[in-house]
Amino acid sequence: MIYLNGQFMPLEEARIPVLDRGFIFGDGVYELIPVYSRHPFRLTEHLQRLDASLKEIRLPNPHTVDEWARLVREVIARNPWEDQSVYLQVTRGVAPRDHAFPVGADPTVFLMANPLSTPPQEQVEKGVVCVTAADNRWLRCNIKSISLLANVLLRQVAVDAGAVETILLRDGFLTEGSASNVFVVRGDTLLTPPKNHLILPGITYDVVLELAASGGIPSEVREVSEFELRSAQEVMLTSSTKEILAVVELDGRKVGSGRPGAVFQQLYRLYQEFKARVMRTPAPPQALTG
Ligand code: PMP
């Protein structure tokens, strides 16, 4: 069951007009919220990032945080899976094709749920292979835009190479993955690039930095050079669906020992414990009637 502009319906019945500016211009933003045992993970933070994306594209938020939270919980309750990924998207609505903002168009609001697919155990235990590419995206990567063509093309670079993710470099510095944030370990310190216009401010990125602090792992948020990435003892990917994954091979060269490292192991364990705590919190969502 999905939600579209005020109504819940089966996905197959959902229709949007071809003049939706999401379809015509990619003029919209989205969020993806992981749900564990029917508990949305970091819901407030996802809704805050949604609000920030909407502000960046100058689209008034069609809902309050409470309204959004109710919609998310309702979609979760109406779908059969315990673990879900809830996707939500807002576009600038339906209007005659003209680049300029339409006057009087209502935004299109869409939510759907899918079964959550986290990485297979083999990827967690053995780590994953990545490649690098030049980050040729625009300079507003902090917006969670549905215009994902550059990310799509960059991700395919990994797929074509039999790799899991493409790690991006801009002007000799690490930015992020095509659909993930990147952390490296040098010495005993966890490093990751700062949140700015060059990366998406990942929700998992924040969780990992908090877990590092709680676990006594020193961390530094600062620019990471290509050299530092390539000579790191450990490299990790984070995202809502990848959670934390160790990168054990980059562009055909081993990362560190070629096996998931100690910092990854500790962060992965802390992440799973943190998830388990979230799942034990009370008040699992109830379906509204009607
Ligand atoms: N960067 C990019 C480009 C992404 O697409 C994603 C995943 N949506 C992330 C980082 C990770 O963000 P999050 O931890 O919120 O899933």
Residues whose N, C-alpha, C, O or C-beta is under 5 A from the ligand:
A	BS01	PMP	E176 G177 S178 A179 S180 N181 L200 P201 G202 I203 T204 Y205 T238 S239 S240
